Amino acid sequence: MTQAVMSEMERNEVLDVMIANEQSGKLSDAVEGLRGDEREFATSLCAYADDFAIQTRQRVRRIIHQHPEAYPAILSLLRTVLKWI
């Protein structure tokens, strides 16, 4: 099997998405206690966290869709970054 080689730009893009994914998880955890709170700031923070999570998932899917040949390399890089985090 031929291993896909990612350019530095592609690796940086994957790393940026992984950082965003980690931040999204932390943000979602932080606002979890505000869910159901009817105050404007609480609903606004929850909506922002949800929107950020959706955008991050879309970025991950877009990277995989744009570079299907690099999928094994992307998974390997994701595992490495998750270990670092």
PDB file with one MODEL, atoms N, CA, C and O in Angstrom:
MODEL        1
ATOM      1  N   MET A   1       0.842  -1.171   0.000  1.00  0.00           N
ATOM      2  CA  MET A   1       0.000   0.000   0.000  1.00  0.00           C
ATOM      3  C   MET A   1       0.893   1.242   0.000  1.00  0.00           C
ATOM      4  O   MET A   1       1.857   1.322   0.761  1.00  0.00           O
ATOM      5  N   THR A   2       0.570   2.184  -0.839  1.00  0.00           N
ATOM      6  CA  THR A   2       1.324   3.427  -0.920  1.00  0.00           C
ATOM      7  C   THR A   2       0.859   4.361   0.184  1.00  0.00           C
ATOM      8  O   THR A   2      -0.335   4.614   0.348  1.00  0.00           O
ATOM      9  N   GLN A   3       1.830   4.871   0.938  1.00  0.00           N
ATOM     10  CA  GLN A   3       1.469   5.812   2.002  1.00  0.00           C
ATOM     11  C   GLN A   3       1.374   7.204   1.424  1.00  0.00           C
ATOM     12  O   GLN A   3       2.263   7.652   0.701  1.00  0.00           O
ATOM     13  N   ALA A   4       0.296   7.882   1.744  1.00  0.00           N
ATOM     14  CA  ALA A   4       0.095   9.241   1.259  1.00  0.00           C
ATOM     15  C   ALA A   4       1.057  10.178   1.968  1.00  0.00           C
ATOM     16  O   ALA A   4       1.294  10.058   3.170  1.00  0.00           O
ATOM     17  N   VAL A   5       1.602  11.106   1.211  1.00  0.00           N
ATOM     18  CA  VAL A   5       2.505  12.097   1.775  1.00  0.00           C
ATOM     19  C   VAL A   5       1.787  13.438   1.774  1.00  0.00           C
ATOM     20  O   VAL A   5       1.282  13.890   0.746  1.00  0.00           O
ATOM     21  N   MET A   6       1.754  14.055   2.927  1.00  0.00           N
ATOM     22  CA  MET A   6       1.072  15.335   3.054  1.00  0.00           C
ATOM     23  C   MET A   6       2.096  16.458   2.970  1.00  0.00           C
ATOM     24  O   MET A   6       3.211  16.343   3.480  1.00  0.00           O
ATOM     25  N   SER A   7       1.706  17.526   2.329  1.00  0.00           N
ATOM     26  CA  SER A   7       2.568  18.701   2.269  1.00  0.00           C
ATOM     27  C   SER A   7       2.566  19.382   3.632  1.00  0.00           C
ATOM     28  O   SER A   7       1.718  19.093   4.475  1.00  0.00           O
ATOM     29  N   GLU A   8       3.501  20.271   3.840  1.00  0.00           N
ATOM     30  CA  GLU A   8       3.553  21.005   5.107  1.00  0.00           C
ATOM     31  C   GLU A   8       2.280  21.810   5.312  1.00  0.00           C
ATOM     32  O   GLU A   8       1.773  21.902   6.430  1.00  0.00           O
ATOM     33  N   MET A   9       1.764  22.394   4.238  1.00  0.00           N
ATOM     34  CA  MET A   9       0.534  23.173   4.333  1.00  0.00           C
ATOM     35  C   MET A   9      -0.637  22.282   4.761  1.00  0.00           C
ATOM     36  O   MET A   9      -1.451  22.687   5.591  1.00  0.00           O
ATOM     37  N   GLU A  10      -0.723  21.085   4.203  1.00  0.00           N
ATOM     38  CA  GLU A  10      -1.796  20.161   4.565  1.00  0.00           C
ATOM     39  C   GLU A  10      -1.660  19.718   6.022  1.00  0.00           C
ATOM     40  O   GLU A  10      -2.652  19.629   6.745  1.00  0.00           O
ATOM     41  N   ARG A  11      -0.432  19.445   6.443  1.00  0.00           N
ATOM     42  CA  ARG A  11      -0.212  19.065   7.842  1.00  0.00           C
ATOM     43  C   ARG A  11      -0.610  20.198   8.775  1.00  0.00           C
ATOM     44  O   ARG A  11      -1.226  19.964   9.814  1.00  0.00           O
ATOM     45  N   ASN A  12      -0.263  21.418   8.409  1.00  0.00           N
ATOM     46  CA  ASN A  12      -0.637  22.577   9.228  1.00  0.00           C
ATOM     47  C   ASN A  12      -2.148  22.735   9.289  1.00  0.00           C
ATOM     48  O   ASN A  12      -2.704  23.078  10.332  1.00  0.00           O
ATOM     49  N   GLU A  13      -2.811  22.481   8.161  1.00  0.00           N
ATOM     50  CA  GLU A  13      -4.270  22.579   8.126  1.00  0.00           C
ATOM     51  C   GLU A  13      -4.892  21.532   9.049  1.00  0.00           C
ATOM     52  O   GLU A  13      -5.835  21.834   9.782  1.00  0.00           O
ATOM     53  N   VAL A  14      -4.372  20.310   9.018  1.00  0.00           N
ATOM     54  CA  VAL A  14      -4.882  19.259   9.900  1.00  0.00           C
ATOM     55  C   VAL A  14      -4.613  19.618  11.356  1.00  0.00           C
ATOM     56  O   VAL A  14      -5.475  19.432  12.214  1.00  0.00           O
ATOM     57  N   LEU A  15      -3.425  20.130  11.634  1.00  0.00           N
ATOM     58  CA  LEU A  15      -3.100  20.533  13.000  1.00  0.00           C
ATOM     59  C   LEU A  15      -4.031  21.648  13.475  1.00  0.00           C
ATOM     60  O   LEU A  15      -4.505  21.620  14.611  1.00  0.00           O
ATOM     61  N   ASP A  16      -4.291  22.619  12.617  1.00  0.00           N
ATOM     62  CA  ASP A  16      -5.223  23.706  12.969  1.00  0.00           C
ATOM     63  C   ASP A  16      -6.608  23.155  13.280  1.00  0.00           C
ATOM     64  O   ASP A  16      -7.263  23.601  14.222  1.00  0.00           O
ATOM     65  N   VAL A  17      -7.052  22.189  12.490  1.00  0.00           N
ATOM     66  CA  VAL A  17      -8.368  21.601  12.716  1.00  0.00           C
ATOM     67  C   VAL A  17      -8.383  20.823  14.026  1.00  0.00           C
ATOM     68  O   VAL A  17      -9.376  20.851  14.753  1.00  0.00           O
ATOM     69  N   MET A  18      -7.286  20.125  14.333  1.00  0.00           N
ATOM     70  CA  MET A  18      -7.230  19.380  15.586  1.00  0.00           C
ATOM     71  C   MET A  18      -7.249  20.325  16.786  1.00  0.00           C
ATOM     72  O   MET A  18      -7.904  20.048  17.791  1.00  0.00           O
ATOM     73  N   ILE A  19      -6.535  21.429  16.679  1.00  0.00           N
ATOM     74  CA  ILE A  19      -6.554  22.420  17.758  1.00  0.00           C
ATOM     75  C   ILE A  19      -7.969  22.981  17.910  1.00  0.00           C
ATOM     76  O   ILE A  19      -8.472  23.120  19.025  1.00  0.00           O
ATOM     77  N   ALA A  20      -8.601  23.301  16.787  1.00  0.00           N
ATOM     78  CA  ALA A  20      -9.979  23.807  16.834  1.00  0.00           C
ATOM     79  C   ALA A  20     -10.909  22.764  17.440  1.00  0.00           C
ATOM     80  O   ALA A  20     -11.816  23.106  18.199  1.00  0.00           O
ATOM     81  N   ASN A  21     -10.689  21.495  17.111  1.00  0.00           N
ATOM     82  CA  ASN A  21     -11.515  20.421  17.649  1.00  0.00           C
ATOM     83  C   ASN A  21     -11.363  20.335  19.169  1.00  0.00           C
ATOM     84  O   ASN A  21     -12.351  20.176  19.886  1.00  0.00           O
ATOM     85  N   GLU A  22     -10.139  20.438  19.651  1.00  0.00           N
ATOM     86  CA  GLU A  22      -9.894  20.415  21.094  1.00  0.00           C
ATOM     87  C   GLU A  22     -10.548  21.623  21.770  1.00  0.00           C
ATOM     88  O   GLU A  22     -11.175  21.490  22.820  1.00  0.00           O
ATOM     89  N   GLN A  23     -10.398  22.791  21.162  1.00  0.00           N
ATOM     90  CA  GLN A  23     -11.015  23.996  21.710  1.00  0.00           C
ATOM     91  C   GLN A  23     -12.533  23.883  21.711  1.00  0.00           C
ATOM     92  O   GLN A  23     -13.198  24.323  22.649  1.00  0.00           O
ATOM     93  N   SER A  24     -13.069  23.294  20.663  1.00  0.00           N
ATOM     94  CA  SER A  24     -14.514  23.109  20.571  1.00  0.00           C
ATOM     95  C   SER A  24     -15.018  22.223  21.699  1.00  0.00           C
ATOM     96  O   SER A  24     -16.044  22.511  22.315  1.00  0.00           O
ATOM     97  N   GLY A  25     -14.293  21.148  21.964  1.00  0.00           N
ATOM     98  CA  GLY A  25     -14.684  20.257  23.056  1.00  0.00           C
ATOM     99  C   GLY A  25     -14.658  20.959  24.403  1.00  0.00           C
ATOM    100  O   GLY A  25     -15.572  20.803  25.213  1.00  0.00           O
ATOM    101  N   LYS A  26     -13.604  21.734  24.639  1.00  0.00           N
ATOM    102  CA  LYS A  26     -13.503  22.473  25.903  1.00  0.00           C
ATOM    103  C   LYS A  26     -14.611  23.515  26.022  1.00  0.00           C
ATOM    104  O   LYS A  26     -15.194  23.690  27.091  1.00  0.00           O
ATOM    105  N   LEU A  27     -14.897  24.205  24.921  1.00  0.00           N
ATOM    106  CA  LEU A  27     -15.956  25.209  24.931  1.00  0.00           C
ATOM    107  C   LEU A  27     -17.311  24.560  25.192  1.00  0.00           C
ATOM    108  O   LEU A  27     -18.105  25.076  25.979  1.00  0.00           O
ATOM    109  N   SER A  28     -17.576  23.443  24.542  1.00  0.00           N
ATOM    110  CA  SER A  28     -18.841  22.734  24.753  1.00  0.00           C
ATOM    111  C   SER A  28     -18.984  22.293  26.202  1.00  0.00           C
ATOM    112  O   SER A  28     -20.056  22.420  26.792  1.00  0.00           O
ATOM    113  N   ASP A  29     -17.892  21.771  26.777  1.00  0.00           N
ATOM    114  CA  ASP A  29     -17.927  21.361  28.186  1.00  0.00           C
ATOM    115  C   ASP A  29     -18.185  22.557  29.098  1.00  0.00           C
ATOM    116  O   ASP A  29     -18.935  22.455  30.069  1.00  0.00           O
ATOM    117  N   ALA A  30     -17.559  23.692  28.778  1.00  0.00           N
ATOM    118  CA  ALA A  30     -17.688  24.880  29.610  1.00  0.00           C
ATOM    119  C   ALA A  30     -19.104  25.439  29.614  1.00  0.00           C
ATOM    120  O   ALA A  30     -19.551  25.960  30.636  1.00  0.00           O
ATOM    121  N   VAL A  31     -19.813  25.345  28.510  1.00  0.00           N
ATOM    122  CA  VAL A  31     -21.168  25.914  28.452  1.00  0.00           C
ATOM    123  C   VAL A  31     -22.249  24.897  28.781  1.00  0.00           C
ATOM    124  O   VAL A  31     -23.429  25.245  28.831  1.00  0.00           O
ATOM    125  N   GLU A  32     -21.866  23.657  29.005  1.00  0.00           N
ATOM    126  CA  GLU A  32     -22.872  22.617  29.249  1.00  0.00           C
ATOM    127  C   GLU A  32     -23.797  22.975  30.418  1.00  0.00           C
ATOM    128  O   GLU A  32     -24.999  22.716  30.361  1.00  0.00           O
ATOM    129  N   GLY A  33     -23.247  23.561  31.458  1.00  0.00           N
ATOM    130  CA  GLY A  33     -24.063  23.942  32.603  1.00  0.00           C
ATOM    131  C   GLY A  33     -25.029  25.083  32.314  1.00  0.00           C
ATOM    132  O   GLY A  33     -25.962  25.316  33.082  1.00  0.00           O
ATOM    133  N   LEU A  34     -24.813  25.795  31.211  1.00  0.00           N
ATOM    134  CA  LEU A  34     -25.688  26.915  30.846  1.00  0.00           C
ATOM    135  C   LEU A  34     -26.851  26.495  29.952  1.00  0.00           C
ATOM    136  O   LEU A  34     -27.772  27.275  29.711  1.00  0.00           O
ATOM    137  N   ARG A  35     -26.803  25.266  29.467  1.00  0.00           N
ATOM    138  CA  ARG A  35     -27.884  24.819  28.577  1.00  0.00           C
ATOM    139  C   ARG A  35     -29.207  24.805  29.334  1.00  0.00           C
ATOM    140  O   ARG A  35     -29.287  24.299  30.454  1.00  0.00           O
ATOM    141  N   GLY A  36     -30.213  25.348  28.733  1.00  0.00           N
ATOM    142  CA  GLY A  36     -31.517  25.436  29.367  1.00  0.00           C
ATOM    143  C   GLY A  36     -31.717  26.741  30.123  1.00  0.00           C
ATOM    144  O   GLY A  36     -32.837  27.080  30.505  1.00  0.00           O
ATOM    145  N   ASP A  37     -30.628  27.470  30.338  1.00  0.00           N
ATOM    146  CA  ASP A  37     -30.720  28.778  30.992  1.00  0.00           C
ATOM    147  C   ASP A  37     -31.306  29.750  29.972  1.00  0.00           C
ATOM    148  O   ASP A  37     -30.813  29.838  28.848  1.00  0.00           O
ATOM    149  N   GLU A  38     -32.332  30.466  30.346  1.00  0.00           N
ATOM    150  CA  GLU A  38     -33.042  31.338  29.416  1.00  0.00           C
ATOM    151  C   GLU A  38     -32.428  32.730  29.269  1.00  0.00           C
ATOM    152  O   GLU A  38     -32.873  33.520  28.437  1.00  0.00           O
ATOM    153  N   ARG A  39     -31.413  33.028  30.071  1.00  0.00           N
ATOM    154  CA  ARG A  39     -30.810  34.360  29.980  1.00  0.00           C
ATOM    155  C   ARG A  39     -30.090  34.505  28.638  1.00  0.00           C
ATOM    156  O   ARG A  39     -29.545  33.547  28.089  1.00  0.00           O
ATOM    157  N   GLU A  40     -30.111  35.729  28.139  1.00  0.00           N
ATOM    158  CA  GLU A  40     -29.577  35.995  26.805  1.00  0.00           C
ATOM    159  C   GLU A  40     -28.109  35.603  26.670  1.00  0.00           C
ATOM    160  O   GLU A  40     -27.727  34.996  25.669  1.00  0.00           O
ATOM    161  N   PHE A  41     -27.284  35.938  27.650  1.00  0.00           N
ATOM    162  CA  PHE A  41     -25.865  35.619  27.527  1.00  0.00           C
ATOM    163  C   PHE A  41     -25.643  34.114  27.504  1.00  0.00           C
ATOM    164  O   PHE A  41     -24.755  33.635  26.800  1.00  0.00           O
ATOM    165  N   ALA A  42     -26.438  33.359  28.263  1.00  0.00           N
ATOM    166  CA  ALA A  42     -26.292  31.907  28.312  1.00  0.00           C
ATOM    167  C   ALA A  42     -26.677  31.278  26.970  1.00  0.00           C
ATOM    168  O   ALA A  42     -25.958  30.423  26.451  1.00  0.00           O
ATOM    169  N   THR A  43     -27.797  31.698  26.421  1.00  0.00           N
ATOM    170  CA  THR A  43     -28.217  31.142  25.129  1.00  0.00           C
ATOM    171  C   THR A  43     -27.241  31.534  24.024  1.00  0.00           C
ATOM    172  O   THR A  43     -26.984  30.757  23.104  1.00  0.00           O
ATOM    173  N   SER A  44     -26.702  32.743  24.122  1.00  0.00           N
ATOM    174  CA  SER A  44     -25.729  33.199  23.129  1.00  0.00           C
ATOM    175  C   SER A  44     -24.447  32.370  23.192  1.00  0.00           C
ATOM    176  O   SER A  44     -23.917  31.970  22.155  1.00  0.00           O
ATOM    177  N   LEU A  45     -23.949  32.113  24.393  1.00  0.00           N
ATOM    178  CA  LEU A  45     -22.731  31.303  24.542  1.00  0.00           C
ATOM    179  C   LEU A  45     -22.950  29.874  24.046  1.00  0.00           C
ATOM    180  O   LEU A  45     -22.081  29.304  23.386  1.00  0.00           O
ATOM    181  N   CYS A  46     -24.091  29.306  24.358  1.00  0.00           N
ATOM    182  CA  CYS A  46     -24.399  27.938  23.906  1.00  0.00           C
ATOM    183  C   CYS A  46     -24.503  27.892  22.384  1.00  0.00           C
ATOM    184  O   CYS A  46     -24.002  26.964  21.750  1.00  0.00           O
ATOM    185  N   ALA A  47     -25.150  28.889  21.808  1.00  0.00           N
ATOM    186  CA  ALA A  47     -25.280  28.938  20.347  1.00  0.00           C
ATOM    187  C   ALA A  47     -23.912  29.071  19.694  1.00  0.00           C
ATOM    188  O   ALA A  47     -23.640  28.434  18.676  1.00  0.00           O
ATOM    189  N   TYR A  48     -23.046  29.901  20.280  1.00  0.00           N
ATOM    190  CA  TYR A  48     -21.701  30.058  19.734  1.00  0.00           C
ATOM    191  C   TYR A  48     -20.936  28.740  19.821  1.00  0.00           C
ATOM    192  O   TYR A  48     -20.281  28.347  18.856  1.00  0.00           O
ATOM    193  N   ALA A  49     -21.009  28.060  20.946  1.00  0.00           N
ATOM    194  CA  ALA A  49     -20.310  26.780  21.116  1.00  0.00           C
ATOM    195  C   ALA A  49     -20.817  25.754  20.107  1.00  0.00           C
ATOM    196  O   ALA A  49     -20.025  25.018  19.519  1.00  0.00           O
ATOM    197  N   ASP A  50     -22.125  25.703  19.908  1.00  0.00           N
ATOM    198  CA  ASP A  50     -22.707  24.761  18.944  1.00  0.00           C
ATOM    199  C   ASP A  50     -22.265  25.086  17.521  1.00  0.00           C
ATOM    200  O   ASP A  50     -21.926  24.186  16.753  1.00  0.00           O
ATOM    201  N   ASP A  51     -22.268  26.370  17.168  1.00  0.00           N
ATOM    202  CA  ASP A  51     -21.859  26.785  15.837  1.00  0.00           C
ATOM    203  C   ASP A  51     -20.381  26.463  15.599  1.00  0.00           C
ATOM    204  O   ASP A  51     -20.008  25.994  14.524  1.00  0.00           O
ATOM    205  N   PHE A  52     -19.550  26.715  16.602  1.00  0.00           N
ATOM    206  CA  PHE A  52     -18.127  26.424  16.486  1.00  0.00           C
ATOM    207  C   PHE A  52     -17.896  24.924  16.291  1.00  0.00           C
ATOM    208  O   PHE A  52     -17.053  24.525  15.489  1.00  0.00           O
ATOM    209  N   ALA A  53     -18.640  24.098  17.019  1.00  0.00           N
ATOM    210  CA  ALA A  53     -18.519  22.640  16.888  1.00  0.00           C
ATOM    211  C   ALA A  53     -18.928  22.187  15.488  1.00  0.00           C
ATOM    212  O   ALA A  53     -18.268  21.331  14.898  1.00  0.00           O
ATOM    213  N   ILE A  54     -20.000  22.749  14.956  1.00  0.00           N
ATOM    214  CA  ILE A  54     -20.454  22.392  13.606  1.00  0.00           C
ATOM    215  C   ILE A  54     -19.406  22.792  12.572  1.00  0.00           C
ATOM    216  O   ILE A  54     -19.080  22.006  11.683  1.00  0.00           O
ATOM    217  N   GLN A  55     -18.881  23.999  12.684  1.00  0.00           N
ATOM    218  CA  GLN A  55     -17.864  24.455  11.730  1.00  0.00           C
ATOM    219  C   GLN A  55     -16.611  23.585  11.793  1.00  0.00           C
ATOM    220  O   GLN A  55     -16.005  23.292  10.762  1.00  0.00           O
ATOM    221  N   THR A  56     -16.225  23.173  12.992  1.00  0.00           N
ATOM    222  CA  THR A  56     -15.040  22.331  13.145  1.00  0.00           C
ATOM    223  C   THR A  56     -15.265  20.972  12.497  1.00  0.00           C
ATOM    224  O   THR A  56     -14.394  20.478  11.782  1.00  0.00           O
ATOM    225  N   ARG A  57     -16.417  20.365  12.736  1.00  0.00           N
ATOM    226  CA  ARG A  57     -16.727  19.072  12.100  1.00  0.00           C
ATOM    227  C   ARG A  57     -16.718  19.202  10.580  1.00  0.00           C
ATOM    228  O   ARG A  57     -16.218  18.322   9.879  1.00  0.00           O
ATOM    229  N   GLN A  58     -17.274  20.305  10.072  1.00  0.00           N
ATOM    230  CA  GLN A  58     -17.288  20.512   8.626  1.00  0.00           C
ATOM    231  C   GLN A  58     -15.870  20.647   8.072  1.00  0.00           C
ATOM    232  O   GLN A  58     -15.578  20.149   6.985  1.00  0.00           O
ATOM    233  N   ARG A  59     -14.998  21.313   8.810  1.00  0.00           N
ATOM    234  CA  ARG A  59     -13.611  21.459   8.369  1.00  0.00           C
ATOM    235  C   ARG A  59     -12.919  20.098   8.299  1.00  0.00           C
ATOM    236  O   ARG A  59     -12.185  19.820   7.351  1.00  0.00           O
ATOM    237  N   VAL A  60     -13.154  19.249   9.306  1.00  0.00           N
ATOM    238  CA  VAL A  60     -12.566  17.905   9.303  1.00  0.00           C
ATOM    239  C   VAL A  60     -13.069  17.118   8.096  1.00  0.00           C
ATOM    240  O   VAL A  60     -12.282  16.492   7.387  1.00  0.00           O
ATOM    241  N   ARG A  61     -14.363  17.151   7.868  1.00  0.00           N
ATOM    242  CA  ARG A  61     -14.935  16.422   6.719  1.00  0.00           C
ATOM    243  C   ARG A  61     -14.394  16.952   5.394  1.00  0.00           C
ATOM    244  O   ARG A  61     -14.115  16.181   4.476  1.00  0.00           O
ATOM    245  N   ARG A  62     -14.248  18.269   5.304  1.00  0.00           N
ATOM    246  CA  ARG A  62     -13.745  18.884   4.069  1.00  0.00           C
ATOM    247  C   ARG A  62     -12.308  18.441   3.789  1.00  0.00           C
ATOM    248  O   ARG A  62     -11.962  18.147   2.645  1.00  0.00           O
ATOM    249  N   ILE A  63     -11.481  18.395   4.815  1.00  0.00           N
ATOM    250  CA  ILE A  63     -10.091  17.959   4.636  1.00  0.00           C
ATOM    251  C   ILE A  63     -10.049  16.518   4.145  1.00  0.00           C
ATOM    252  O   ILE A  63      -9.310  16.194   3.215  1.00  0.00           O
ATOM    253  N   ILE A  64     -10.834  15.665   4.766  1.00  0.00           N
ATOM    254  CA  ILE A  64     -10.849  14.254   4.361  1.00  0.00           C
ATOM    255  C   ILE A  64     -11.415  14.107   2.954  1.00  0.00           C
ATOM    256  O   ILE A  64     -10.922  13.298   2.168  1.00  0.00           O
ATOM    257  N   HIS A  65     -12.439  14.876   2.634  1.00  0.00           N
ATOM    258  CA  HIS A  65     -13.034  14.812   1.292  1.00  0.00           C
ATOM    259  C   HIS A  65     -12.062  15.319   0.222  1.00  0.00           C
ATOM    260  O   HIS A  65     -11.983  14.751  -0.867  1.00  0.00           O
ATOM    261  N   GLN A  66     -11.326  16.382   0.534  1.00  0.00           N
ATOM    262  CA  GLN A  66     -10.393  16.955  -0.427  1.00  0.00           C
ATOM    263  C   GLN A  66      -9.157  16.087  -0.629  1.00  0.00           C
ATOM    264  O   GLN A  66      -8.532  16.126  -1.689  1.00  0.00           O
ATOM    265  N   HIS A  67      -8.811  15.315   0.372  1.00  0.00           N
ATOM    266  CA  HIS A  67      -7.580  14.518   0.306  1.00  0.00           C
ATOM    267  C   HIS A  67      -7.844  13.064   0.697  1.00  0.00           C
ATOM    268  O   HIS A  67      -7.266  12.578   1.669  1.00  0.00           O
ATOM    269  N   PRO A  68      -8.708  12.362  -0.043  1.00  0.00           N
ATOM    270  CA  PRO A  68      -9.017  10.980   0.346  1.00  0.00           C
ATOM    271  C   PRO A  68      -7.787  10.076   0.293  1.00  0.00           C
ATOM    272  O   PRO A  68      -7.697   9.105   1.044  1.00  0.00           O
ATOM    273  N   GLU A  69      -6.842  10.390  -0.592  1.00  0.00           N
ATOM    274  CA  GLU A  69      -5.628   9.578  -0.684  1.00  0.00           C
ATOM    275  C   GLU A  69      -4.746   9.749   0.545  1.00  0.00           C
ATOM    276  O   GLU A  69      -3.910   8.894   0.837  1.00  0.00           O
ATOM    277  N   ALA A  70      -4.929  10.847   1.260  1.00  0.00           N
ATOM    278  CA  ALA A  70      -4.123  11.124   2.448  1.00  0.00           C
ATOM    279  C   ALA A  70      -4.828  10.686   3.732  1.00  0.00           C
ATOM    280  O   ALA A  70      -4.341  10.942   4.833  1.00  0.00           O
ATOM    281  N   TYR A  71      -5.964  10.033   3.583  1.00  0.00           N
ATOM    282  CA  TYR A  71      -6.749   9.650   4.759  1.00  0.00           C
ATOM    283  C   TYR A  71      -5.929   8.887   5.802  1.00  0.00           C
ATOM    284  O   TYR A  71      -6.018   9.211   6.986  1.00  0.00           O
ATOM    285  N   PRO A  72      -5.123   7.873   5.403  1.00  0.00           N
ATOM    286  CA  PRO A  72      -4.302   7.178   6.413  1.00  0.00           C
ATOM    287  C   PRO A  72      -3.319   8.118   7.116  1.00  0.00           C
ATOM    288  O   PRO A  72      -3.117   8.021   8.326  1.00  0.00           O
ATOM    289  N   ALA A  73      -2.721   9.012   6.361  1.00  0.00           N
ATOM    290  CA  ALA A  73      -1.779   9.958   6.963  1.00  0.00           C
ATOM    291  C   ALA A  73      -2.507  10.928   7.884  1.00  0.00           C
ATOM    292  O   ALA A  73      -1.984  11.294   8.937  1.00  0.00           O
ATOM    293  N   ILE A  74      -3.705  11.346   7.497  1.00  0.00           N
ATOM    294  CA  ILE A  74      -4.493  12.251   8.334  1.00  0.00           C
ATOM    295  C   ILE A  74      -4.844  11.565   9.643  1.00  0.00           C
ATOM    296  O   ILE A  74      -4.723  12.166  10.710  1.00  0.00           O
ATOM    297  N   LEU A  75      -5.276  10.314   9.572  1.00  0.00           N
ATOM    298  CA  LEU A  75      -5.609   9.585  10.795  1.00  0.00           C
ATOM    299  C   LEU A  75      -4.392   9.431  11.695  1.00  0.00           C
ATOM    300  O   LEU A  75      -4.487   9.585  12.913  1.00  0.00           O
ATOM    301  N   SER A  76      -3.263   9.129  11.098  1.00  0.00           N
ATOM    302  CA  SER A  76      -2.030   8.993  11.872  1.00  0.00           C
ATOM    303  C   SER A  76      -1.682  10.308  12.565  1.00  0.00           C
ATOM    304  O   SER A  76      -1.331  10.320  13.745  1.00  0.00           O
ATOM    305  N   LEU A  77      -1.782  11.405  11.834  1.00  0.00           N
ATOM    306  CA  LEU A  77      -1.486  12.707  12.407  1.00  0.00           C
ATOM    307  C   LEU A  77      -2.486  13.066  13.500  1.00  0.00           C
ATOM    308  O   LEU A  77      -2.107  13.631  14.526  1.00  0.00           O
ATOM    309  N   LEU A  78      -3.759  12.743  13.288  1.00  0.00           N
ATOM    310  CA  LEU A  78      -4.769  13.019  14.301  1.00  0.00           C
ATOM    311  C   LEU A  78      -4.468  12.262  15.585  1.00  0.00           C
ATOM    312  O   LEU A  78      -4.582  12.818  16.678  1.00  0.00           O
ATOM    313  N   ARG A  79      -4.084  10.998  15.458  1.00  0.00           N
ATOM    314  CA  ARG A  79      -3.742  10.207  16.647  1.00  0.00           C
ATOM    315  C   ARG A  79      -2.552  10.812  17.384  1.00  0.00           C
ATOM    316  O   ARG A  79      -2.554  10.896  18.612  1.00  0.00           O
ATOM    317  N   THR A  80      -1.542  11.231  16.636  1.00  0.00           N
ATOM    318  CA  THR A  80      -0.350  11.830  17.246  1.00  0.00           C
ATOM    319  C   THR A  80      -0.709  13.109  17.975  1.00  0.00           C
ATOM    320  O   THR A  80      -0.278  13.323  19.108  1.00  0.00           O
ATOM    321  N   VAL A  81      -1.494  13.961  17.335  1.00  0.00           N
ATOM    322  CA  VAL A  81      -1.872  15.240  17.952  1.00  0.00           C
ATOM    323  C   VAL A  81      -2.715  14.993  19.194  1.00  0.00           C
ATOM    324  O   VAL A  81      -2.538  15.674  20.204  1.00  0.00           O
ATOM    325  N   LEU A  82      -3.627  14.033  19.135  1.00  0.00           N
ATOM    326  CA  LEU A  82      -4.450  13.730  20.307  1.00  0.00           C
ATOM    327  C   LEU A  82      -3.595  13.254  21.484  1.00  0.00           C
ATOM    328  O   LEU A  82      -3.898  13.557  22.637  1.00  0.00           O
ATOM    329  N   LYS A  83      -2.538  12.516  21.193  1.00  0.00           N
ATOM    330  CA  LYS A  83      -1.634  12.084  22.267  1.00  0.00           C
ATOM    331  C   LYS A  83      -0.939  13.285  22.884  1.00  0.00           C
ATOM    332  O   LYS A  83      -0.766  13.348  24.101  1.00  0.00           O
ATOM    333  N   TRP A  84      -0.539  14.243  22.046  1.00  0.00           N
ATOM    334  CA  TRP A  84       0.118  15.447  22.550  1.00  0.00           C
ATOM    335  C   TRP A  84      -0.821  16.232  23.448  1.00  0.00           C
ATOM    336  O   TRP A  84      -0.420  16.745  24.493  1.00  0.00           O
ATOM    337  N   ILE A  85      -2.071  16.320  23.030  1.00  0.00           N
ATOM    338  CA  ILE A  85      -3.050  17.123  23.765  1.00  0.00           C
ATOM    339  C   ILE A  85      -3.445  16.370  25.016  1.00  0.00           C
ATOM    340  O   ILE A  85      -4.264  16.857  25.796  1.00  0.00           O
TER     341      ILE A  85
ENDMDL
END
